[in-house]
Amino acid sequence: MGLSIRASFFRSVTFAASATLLMNAVPVLSSVAHAQTKAPLQTQQGPESVADLAAGLLDAVVNISTSQKVKNDDEAPMPQVPEGSPFQDFFDEFFKGKGGEGGSRQRTVDSLGSGFVIDPSGIIVTNNHVIEGADDIEINFANGTKLKAKLIGTDTKTDLAVLKVEPKKPLTAVPIGDSRQMRIGDWVMAIGNPFGLGGTVTVGIISARGRNINAGPYDNFIQTDAAINKGNSGGPLFNMKGEVIGINTAIISPTGGSIGIGFSVPTELASNVISQLREFGETHRGWLGVRIQPVTGDIAESLKMDTPKGALVAGIIKGGPVDGGEIKTGDVILKFDGRDVVEMRDLPRVVAESPVGKAVDVVIVRDGKEMTVKVTLGRLEDGENLAEAEAAKTPQADEGTDQAEPPAAELPASDVVLGMKLAMLDADSRKTYGISEDVEGVVIAEVQPQSAAAERRIASGDVIVEIGQEAMKTPEDVSARIEELKADGRRNALLMIANKTGELRFVTVRME
């Protein structure tokens, strides 16, 4: 059975594993050999007890119960019950529902999760998936108190939600710690409501940091072997000081039960989101307005970089913060506001964590040279609205028309270059391939199967905009540039390719 990532409140079956401790016999060493033997490193065996720590935290961890009314699509005819039957009330309630005769049938779906109090006035943090779609949210406290909760705000990108209750007296709250101080091997404690059993404490260590499980655009999970099961979602992960350093969110398991691989949203990512949800009811993330792609080894070599690192700018979004500004297509972003961008996925996270309107220094590589530029960030949510508006303006393909292959046409083509037949980008070729008027370059009329270009999924109708960071205007420009790169000892050519709508990407094509 393959492994799957499950939200940790899913129903599952647990299993236990046994282990055998093997003791190998060690021969007696001579006095000389013993004198030369280095004493083993003394390590901490873990906390003798977390009872005192847990006692002060249990009251701040809550059980979250939600209910959601779901329409029953079953259109089966309602059974006929004799008048005066003792089962009349049962059938009326079950089949007719609140809508009465002929009304839509509904059923109520309940779920359980965990959360924790971060403010004595009644502010509670949990996972978005715990309360998503809920009609009613009820908070159950350790002392048996139950309070209705109001949803303050949610963020689907980090799977976080903030709730508010109105207590009669101040609640027990827990402090938010700094997950950046945590190291692999540090002891942690999880408290939650697994399987609806009530407040449960488990202890483990941090197994890994910075995990990407493809749950969202800002994945940076803490991995722990502290047991996390169904119902633990939204519960806190504590350090040994009693500070929250993570929000338990997901597990990897073939059964849905804990096998010691759990994931928590770190507070270095969650703290800012929680603050924004409390203040605005929504997120206000920074936005750079660029499309990016990874810097591969071939791309790094083509850009004269020693090692593949950073994020390659593959396009500038029109109307975005850097449209017409200091950052250009083909730049590689190495550092943003003092923080290293080691790989592509680092950039969206550090940009999103930066305040809207902040002017920041960005270190880039352009034409093989490192330089620093200053940019002012926009708001990501405005950028998403802009992208939706642009998508609405883009004409859709006619229904029933296969747009994968352009209509056949005889275009004047050059000799084959890297497995591509090229043609001038003129009015005829624009019409043939449906290429936007703002796209400039050399159109690819044909790609030979099994060629170097075909390996990189270059297709007819694509447009070569640049090669080796030089603009291309004619097929002859392409041929000449390829020969220059070969003469310079390059093994790969870095091509900037545009599709018919003008979206850019970089590909490396081998020239050997």
VOGU-3710 file (C-alpha; in Angstrom, 3 decimals, decimal comma):
1> mglsirasff> 0,000/0,000/0,000  1,440/3,371/-0,976  1,937/6,198/1,452  -0,454/9,111/1,423  -0,561/12,479/3,123  -3,693/12,880/5,220  -5,073/15,745/7,230  -4,627/14,478/10,737  -8,324/14,491/11,660  -9,246/11,860/9,034
11> rsvtfaasat> -10,697/8,584/10,287  -8,034/5,916/10,343  -6,946/2,589/11,815  -3,897/2,458/14,061  -1,335/-0,281/14,254  1,499/-1,072/16,626  5,023/-2,175/15,793  7,391/-4,083/18,033  11,167/-3,748/18,136  13,887/-5,939/19,500
21> llmnavpvls> 16,984/-4,525/21,159  20,114/-6,438/20,203  23,158/-6,377/22,494  26,442/-7,317/20,844  29,151/-8,881/22,976  32,239/-6,673/23,243  35,659/-8,290/23,875  37,693/-7,133/26,862  40,288/-4,573/25,770  43,874/-4,517/26,888
31> svahaqtkap> 44,924/-1,758/29,259  46,819/0,020/26,447  43,923/-0,178/24,019  41,518/0,932/26,721  43,637/3,980/27,468  43,496/4,991/23,822  39,737/4,560/23,528  37,848/7,857/23,390  35,003/8,186/25,849  31,586/8,325/24,111
41> lqtqqgpesv> 29,824/11,680/23,876  27,394/12,129/26,739  23,891/12,965/25,483  20,735/14,025/27,234  18,308/11,140/27,534  15,273/13,352/27,281  13,062/14,863/29,952  12,407/12,563/32,901  8,848/13,847/33,008  6,758/16,496/31,274
51> adlaagllda> 3,983/16,278/33,849  4,559/19,735/35,328  4,864/21,283/31,873  1,714/19,584/30,598  -0,281/20,514/33,695  0,178/24,194/32,961  -0,771/23,860/29,295  -3,708/21,443/29,159  -6,283/24,086/30,065  -5,242/26,226/27,068
61> vvnistsqkv> -5,719/23,405/24,548  -9,316/22,991/23,391  -11,455/20,565/21,500  -13,250/22,077/18,498  -16,544/20,534/17,462  -18,144/21,614/14,187  -21,375/20,794/12,429  -22,362/21,338/8,830  -25,723/20,860/7,151  -25,317/18,954/3,903
71> knddeapmpq> -28,064/18,562/1,346  -28,990/14,963/0,673  -29,134/14,410/-3,082  -30,898/11,076/-2,706  -34,157/11,475/-4,640  -35,589/8,069/-3,721  -39,343/8,165/-3,021  -40,340/8,536/0,626  -41,883/5,375/2,105  -45,610/5,505/2,768
81> vpegspfqdf> -46,509/5,060/6,437  -50,035/4,174/7,570  -51,883/7,047/9,249  -51,432/6,920/13,035  -48,400/4,624/12,860  -46,046/4,919/15,865  -43,231/5,449/13,331  -44,916/8,459/11,697  -42,810/11,037/13,570  -39,588/9,199/12,800
91> fdeffkgkgg> -40,263/9,097/9,060  -41,376/12,742/8,975  -38,168/13,887/10,666  -35,815/11,652/8,678  -37,223/12,053/5,185  -38,885/15,443/5,161  -36,459/17,387/7,364  -37,170/20,941/8,363  -38,522/21,772/4,948  -41,629/19,722/5,537
101> eggsrqrtvd> -43,439/17,847/2,754  -41,568/18,253/-0,498  -38,703/20,146/1,171  -35,056/19,383/0,455  -33,597/16,701/2,666  -30,581/17,616/4,789  -28,255/15,793/7,101  -25,791/17,112/9,649  -22,100/16,222/9,433  -20,029/16,576/12,610
111> slgsgfvidp> -16,243/16,667/12,961  -13,712/17,104/15,733  -10,379/18,886/15,868  -8,085/20,735/18,231  -7,036/24,312/18,885  -5,331/26,478/21,471  -5,950/29,801/23,224  -3,398/32,545/22,479  -5,196/35,418/24,242  -7,116/35,262/27,558
121> sgiivtnnhv> -9,862/37,379/25,987  -10,864/34,367/23,874  -8,705/34,218/20,717  -8,198/30,637/19,503  -6,000/29,267/16,690  -6,676/26,085/14,721  -6,387/24,656/11,200  -8,608/25,952/8,422  -9,558/22,405/7,421  -10,943/21,796/10,929
131> iegaddiein> -13,622/24,496/10,596  -13,948/24,847/6,805  -17,585/24,899/5,706  -18,894/24,649/9,279  -22,286/26,139/10,113  -21,672/25,933/13,865  -18,396/25,913/15,797  -18,324/24,916/19,456  -15,284/25,087/21,721  -14,998/22,474/24,481
141> fangtklkak> -12,608/23,384/27,303  -10,780/21,021/29,645  -13,016/21,997/32,597  -16,149/20,984/30,680  -17,177/24,512/29,618  -18,619/24,860/26,118  -18,733/28,129/24,161  -19,909/29,019/20,667  -17,117/30,440/18,502  -17,134/33,126/15,846
151> ligtdtktdl> -14,833/32,797/12,840  -12,469/35,794/12,644  -10,484/34,818/9,545  -8,930/31,941/7,585  -5,965/31,407/5,311  -6,114/28,413/2,984  -2,497/28,814/1,837  -1,132/27,983/5,294  -4,242/26,109/6,517  -4,758/28,397/9,518
161> avlkvepkkp> -7,863/29,881/11,129  -8,526/32,261/14,015  -11,670/31,994/16,183  -13,172/34,147/18,942  -15,221/33,137/21,974  -16,756/35,324/24,696  -15,724/33,862/28,064  -17,105/35,076/31,383  -13,587/35,233/32,827  -10,095/35,304/31,285
171> ltavpigdsr> -8,952/32,038/29,753  -5,656/30,228/30,171  -3,498/31,150/27,165  -0,180/29,874/25,824  2,694/31,980/24,449  3,903/31,819/20,839  7,577/30,875/20,571  10,145/31,204/17,787  10,397/28,034/15,715  13,613/29,330/14,124
181> qmrigdwvma> 15,405/28,534/17,390  14,448/24,869/17,206  16,949/22,297/16,001  16,631/18,793/14,644  16,681/16,507/17,678  15,072/18,987/20,098  12,332/17,577/22,316  8,760/18,689/21,619  5,332/17,941/23,074  1,997/17,755/21,247
191> ignpfglggt> -1,365/18,186/22,947  -4,634/17,538/21,152  -7,819/15,537/20,916  -6,953/12,345/18,977  -9,900/10,147/18,056  -12,178/12,328/20,190  -10,705/10,938/23,405  -10,072/14,321/25,008  -6,865/16,120/25,939  -3,924/13,841/25,159
201> vtvgiisarg> -0,192/14,527/25,576  2,509/12,976/23,393  6,257/13,628/23,348  8,874/13,270/20,625  11,630/15,119/18,854  11,932/17,321/15,788  12,843/14,876/13,050  13,384/17,429/10,251  12,782/21,055/9,307  11,732/22,831/6,135
211> rninagpydn> 9,683/19,920/4,801  7,760/20,431/1,547  4,776/18,053/1,282  3,052/19,972/-1,549  0,231/21,062/0,729  0,498/24,736/-0,238  2,715/27,407/-1,809  4,560/28,172/1,436  5,328/24,674/2,706  8,013/24,819/5,392
221> fiqtdaaink> 6,806/22,184/7,845  8,410/20,959/11,031  8,474/17,159/11,005  8,080/15,386/14,326  7,773/11,826/15,605  5,474/12,915/18,451  2,274/10,950/17,877  -0,270/12,944/15,837  -3,547/11,274/14,913  -7,085/12,015/13,828
231> gnsggplfnm> -8,387/14,930/15,870  -4,924/16,430/16,533  -5,339/18,867/13,632  -5,047/22,444/14,813  -3,430/21,482/18,107  -0,163/22,994/19,344  3,360/21,628/19,208  5,295/22,907/22,237  8,962/23,277/23,023  10,202/22,355/26,480
241> kgeviginta> 9,593/25,937/27,667  5,856/25,582/27,065  5,896/27,849/23,995  3,973/26,987/20,835  6,449/26,467/17,995  4,094/24,721/15,553  0,480/23,942/14,652  -0,088/20,237/13,992  -1,577/19,842/10,544  -0,872/16,611/8,644
251> iisptggsig> 0,642/13,147/8,799  2,080/10,636/6,372  0,704/7,167/6,975  -0,502/4,133/5,005  -3,434/3,802/7,424  -4,181/7,310/8,680  -2,792/6,482/12,132  0,483/7,815/13,457  3,654/6,081/12,296  5,860/8,837/13,652
261> igfsvptela> 5,779/11,183/10,659  3,758/14,267/11,518  3,943/17,820/10,222  3,396/21,159/11,939  3,165/24,674/10,510  6,109/26,510/12,135  5,415/29,701/14,056  7,991/31,554/11,928  5,390/31,220/9,150  2,214/31,197/11,242
271> snvisqlref> 2,816/34,167/13,570  2,474/36,837/10,898  -0,570/35,129/9,381  -2,290/34,903/12,772  -1,596/38,582/13,467  -3,060/39,610/10,104  -6,155/37,455/10,546  -6,739/39,000/13,977  -6,304/42,536/12,662  -7,867/42,385/9,201
281> gethrgwlgv> -9,808/39,117/9,044  -7,698/38,252/5,989  -4,052/38,143/4,936  -2,017/41,081/3,581  0,966/39,390/1,923  3,788/41,021/0,028  3,853/40,601/-3,759  6,747/41,026/-6,179  4,835/40,456/-9,415  7,181/38,036/-11,166
291> riqpvtgdia> 6,890/34,529/-12,589  9,783/32,325/-11,537  11,289/28,922/-12,254  14,100/26,817/-10,745  17,744/27,392/-11,609  18,948/24,015/-12,884  22,565/23,023/-13,368  22,305/23,669/-17,120  20,726/27,084/-16,590  23,383/28,018/-14,033
301> eslkmdtpkg> 26,111/27,069/-16,485  24,471/29,095/-19,260  24,282/32,145/-16,966  27,943/31,718/-15,886  26,958/30,917/-12,300  29,239/28,709/-10,198  26,385/26,789/-8,555  22,658/26,407/-9,292  20,821/28,534/-6,739  18,185/31,237/-6,498
311> alvagiikgg> 15,000/31,846/-8,495  15,059/32,610/-12,217  12,671/35,394/-13,276  10,763/33,941/-16,224  8,332/36,824/-16,633  7,123/40,151/-15,274  3,402/40,489/-14,540  1,846/43,520/-16,198  0,635/46,054/-13,670  2,699/44,429/-10,920
321> pvdggeiktg> 5,124/46,126/-8,521  8,194/45,631/-10,742  6,539/46,115/-14,142  8,978/48,444/-15,923  11,144/48,536/-12,804  14,528/47,290/-11,677  13,992/43,542/-12,052  14,010/42,106/-15,577  13,203/38,804/-17,208  16,255/36,552/-17,075
331> dvilkfdgrd> 17,511/37,866/-13,729  18,291/35,358/-11,005  17,221/36,450/-7,505  19,787/35,311/-4,923  18,785/37,314/-1,857  15,621/39,137/-0,818  15,596/41,682/2,010  18,709/40,140/3,531  17,414/36,559/3,340  19,077/33,997/1,075
341> vvemrdlprv> 17,039/32,463/-1,732  18,656/29,035/-1,926  16,012/27,509/-4,187  13,001/28,749/-6,103  10,401/27,891/-3,447  12,176/30,092/-0,896  11,289/33,314/-2,761  7,447/33,194/-2,574  7,652/32,527/1,161  10,060/35,359/2,044
351> vaespvgkav> 8,167/37,808/-0,187  4,802/36,820/1,338  6,165/37,368/4,846  7,268/40,925/3,991  4,965/43,901/4,663  2,990/45,427/1,795  4,558/48,696/0,632  7,965/47,912/2,097  11,018/48,947/0,029  13,528/46,075/0,070
361> dvvivrdgke> 16,953/45,318/-1,365  17,084/42,424/-3,834  20,377/40,827/-4,880  20,268/39,543/-8,459  22,564/38,079/-11,106  22,289/39,735/-14,533  24,624/39,082/-17,469  26,891/37,118/-15,154  27,280/40,007/-12,709  25,862/40,303/-9,202
371> mtvkvtlgrl> 24,067/43,545/-8,332  21,585/44,956/-5,813  18,325/46,673/-6,755  15,568/48,170/-4,597  11,901/47,318/-5,105  8,651/48,231/-3,331  6,219/45,383/-2,680  2,573/45,288/-3,644  -0,153/43,162/-2,066  -0,490/39,537/-3,168
381> edgenlaeae> -4,280/39,528/-2,895  -4,437/42,491/-5,322  -2,154/40,572/-7,657  -4,463/37,555/-7,600  -7,382/39,801/-8,526  -5,287/41,266/-11,354  -4,439/37,797/-12,636  -8,116/36,798/-12,616  -9,020/39,938/-14,552  -6,303/39,226/-17,139
391> aaktpqadeg> -7,488/35,623/-17,486  -11,039/36,853/-18,106  -9,780/39,062/-20,940  -7,910/36,212/-22,648  -10,060/34,822/-25,475  -10,955/31,200/-24,980  -10,538/28,541/-27,667  -13,621/27,926/-29,785  -15,690/25,033/-28,520  -15,011/21,853/-30,432
401> tdqaeppaae> -11,776/23,137/-31,958  -8,544/21,318/-31,258  -6,057/24,046/-30,335  -3,216/21,663/-29,582  -2,133/21,662/-33,228  -2,248/24,871/-35,303  -3,867/24,737/-38,729  -1,511/23,509/-41,419  0,247/26,250/-43,339  3,267/26,576/-45,554
411> lpasdvvlgm> 5,558/29,077/-43,853  8,932/30,013/-45,282  11,319/28,149/-42,980  15,056/28,181/-42,416  17,448/25,280/-42,126  17,099/23,078/-39,063  18,670/24,515/-35,875  18,801/22,209/-32,826  15,957/20,215/-34,316  13,806/23,280/-35,031
421> klamldadsr> 12,658/24,755/-38,323  12,334/28,507/-37,864  10,386/31,261/-39,608  9,943/35,012/-39,414  7,283/36,182/-36,991  5,059/38,186/-39,319  1,341/38,751/-39,835  0,896/35,375/-41,538  2,649/33,375/-38,829  0,796/35,270/-36,095
431> ktygisedve> -2,497/34,352/-37,753  -1,427/30,750/-38,329  -0,456/30,089/-34,709  -2,688/32,663/-32,960  0,334/34,503/-31,548  -0,359/37,705/-29,624  0,716/41,029/-31,115  2,963/41,866/-28,179  5,130/38,735/-28,637  8,398/39,369/-30,488
441> gvviaevqpq> 11,016/36,913/-31,701  11,398/34,016/-34,124  8,564/31,530/-34,568  9,217/27,781/-34,497  7,489/26,262/-37,521  8,353/22,643/-36,792  10,134/20,539/-34,181  11,697/17,284/-35,276  10,873/14,221/-33,149  13,675/12,931/-30,897
451> saaaerrias> 15,563/16,211/-31,336  17,240/18,258/-28,600  14,377/20,775/-28,787  11,730/18,043/-28,559  13,379/16,733/-25,384  12,613/20,101/-23,770  8,990/20,043/-24,932  9,437/22,921/-27,332  6,570/22,869/-29,845  5,626/24,436/-33,153
461> gdviveigqe> 4,031/27,830/-32,571  6,413/28,660/-29,721  8,506/31,792/-30,184  12,230/32,137/-29,440  12,570/35,528/-27,736  16,190/35,319/-26,568  19,151/32,974/-26,734  21,918/33,440/-24,202  20,265/36,708/-23,076  20,390/38,218/-26,577
471> amktpedvsa> 17,175/39,146/-28,419  16,353/37,201/-31,579  14,701/38,869/-34,596  15,349/36,514/-37,520  16,129/32,814/-38,076  19,624/33,912/-39,072  20,056/35,514/-35,649  19,280/32,161/-34,053  21,781/30,253/-36,175  24,505/32,848/-35,580
481> rieelkadgr> 23,952/32,933/-31,827  24,090/29,131/-31,565  27,416/29,117/-33,430  28,772/31,803/-31,094  27,866/29,753/-28,031  29,452/26,634/-29,498  32,636/28,555/-30,279  32,646/29,784/-26,666  32,731/26,183/-25,460  29,125/26,075/-24,213
491> rnallmiank> 27,382/22,726/-24,149  23,847/24,102/-23,730  21,959/27,086/-25,110  19,647/29,013/-22,780  16,467/29,885/-24,703  13,732/32,249/-23,569  10,563/30,800/-25,084  7,170/32,530/-25,330  3,888/30,775/-25,953  1,208/32,336/-28,140
501> tgelrfvtvr> -0,167/34,465/-25,292  3,267/35,796/-24,335  3,942/33,724/-21,220  7,686/33,153/-20,925  9,816/30,252/-19,751  13,500/29,403/-19,915  14,786/26,115/-21,286  18,271/24,797/-21,914  18,820/22,887/-25,151  21,943/20,780/-25,612
511> me> 24,110/21,727/-28,586  26,388/18,694/-28,662
//
